[in-house]
Amino acid sequence: MASLKQSCDDDNIGSITNGIKALVESRDVRSVPSEYTFIRNPNEDHEADLNDPDHSIPIIDFSLLTSDSPQQRSKILHDLQKACQEWGFFLLINHGVGESLMKRMIEMCRDFFNMPAEEKPEIISNNKGAKRSVLEPIMYGTSFNVAIDKVLLWRDFIKVISHPHFNSPHNPQGFRETALEFSTRTREVASKVVKAISETLGLEEDCISKAMNWDEGLQLLAANYYPACPEPDRAIGIPPHTDHGLVTLLIQNEMSGLQVQHKGQWVMLEAITNAFVVNLGDQMQVVTNGKYKSVRHRAVVNNTKTRISIAVPHGPSVDTVVVPLPELLEKEGQSPVYSGMSYKDYIELQQSSKCYMKSSIDMITI
């Protein structure tokens, strides 16, 4: 059997290949193939002690953000500000999205990845042929970007644009309806989170939303499938990176695998029932002029069981030129530390060979 690297079309970004799931199931894989071998930097690969209170991820109670009590709102906004400054990540609880919907979305994604190729004809045909845009309505593939990958990733994915126009594969049955409901509810939560973040900066709650053209903002739904790996220390699900948008909400099945870099160490975030993992993206770092950081994180694999994660990034409208908020610069007496770039151009920059395994935000730092 040809390797995935050999079987893909180098001119086809996000093209369909057999995928890591098919590779694992097609033969008795007892070691990581050379093209999947990911060499970690020993100087940067320190994993944190989860019993250390310094590495306990902040927990934000969403219900308190809508509290009628000024004292409760003041306290939770203070906690949110601290989480954004010190972590760039937090767990969001009591957000109002039903646990049954979250579980159903994970199971629908599992059903999708378990479908045979002949049941995915429209997706396969949409991803073949000429070089594809990174903003295709539906992207389905493996690894990261097969046109530029030097190391293949231990994951398959499906990524759809769910706002401002909703897209979805037709199969499996029920996927489209579940994805629409989940995307709608998640966007409602993200909208309130962005408004609360604006308040933590001492600005009007709609300041960020208006500047980023939130009503036409880009929302993605990206499901990742990480099968069990025989040598998890020699492969990677997704290497260290930052997200390109404003905020990302993520759920996962019962298998943990998301690690966040905090104080120079990698902290494993445990899978918690009915909680969203929320992280800030590069555009939030830009609009806050670096006050809030987009933090590196990665997905590691295990040798026990398949992990499924569903990330829902939310960003500005694609044609919005993102710059530090003038209101914040005036309030803080600062000069901008980032140059402006349209959100679409920034996404394309991040996905290009120029930023492969590098920080794209460095490219716009003044």
Summary of the structure (lengths in Angstrom):
residues: 366
radius of gyration: 20.0
end to end distance: 48.4
largest distance: 63.9
contacts: 1200
relative contact order: 0.16
helix: 35%
strand: 19%
